[in-house]
Amino acid sequence: MRCKTHRSAHEKRRGTRQQRGYDAGHDRLRAQWAPKVATGSVTCWRCGEPITPTEPWDLGHDDNDRRHYRGPEHANRCNRSAAGRKSHEQ
């Protein structure tokens, strides 16, 4: 956990929500997926396992081109862990 000063610096380095690819188009596509994910019938594009209706999920970008979406994925165990691994490659 970062202190307030370092957390602020970290957020500035990450860029704005829009700079990271989360614009109105992203919001519309996520809203389209939300009712399907809520049924529990959607599988994570990354691991292939079901996303339960109560589980946090993200609309996953392509790992090589953030302009493209791959589909819903588990928020904590797939999407954000993949982002963490990618950030450590740099």
C-alpha positions, 0 to 999 in steps of 0.5 A, a space after each residue: 500500500 502506498 502512502 498518499 504522496 506516492 499514491 498520487 504520483 503513481 496515479 499521475 504516471 498511469 495517466 487519465 482514465 481516457 488515456 488508459 483506454 477507458 472512454 465512452 466507447 468502453 463504457 458502452 461496450 461494458 454496459 452491453 456485456 453487463 446483463 450477460 455477465 450477470 446471468 453467470 453464462 459468460 466465460 473469461 476470455 483469458 482463462 476460459 472459466 465462468 464469471 459468476 454473477 457476483 464476481 468483479 469483472 473487467 472488460 479486457 483489452 488485447 494484451 498487444 493492442 489496447 484499442 481492441 477488446 477481447 471480452 469480459 474477464 475476471 477482474 482480480 485473478 485474470 485482468 489485473 494480474 496480467 496487467 501487473 505481469 506486463 508492467 514488470 516486463 518493461 
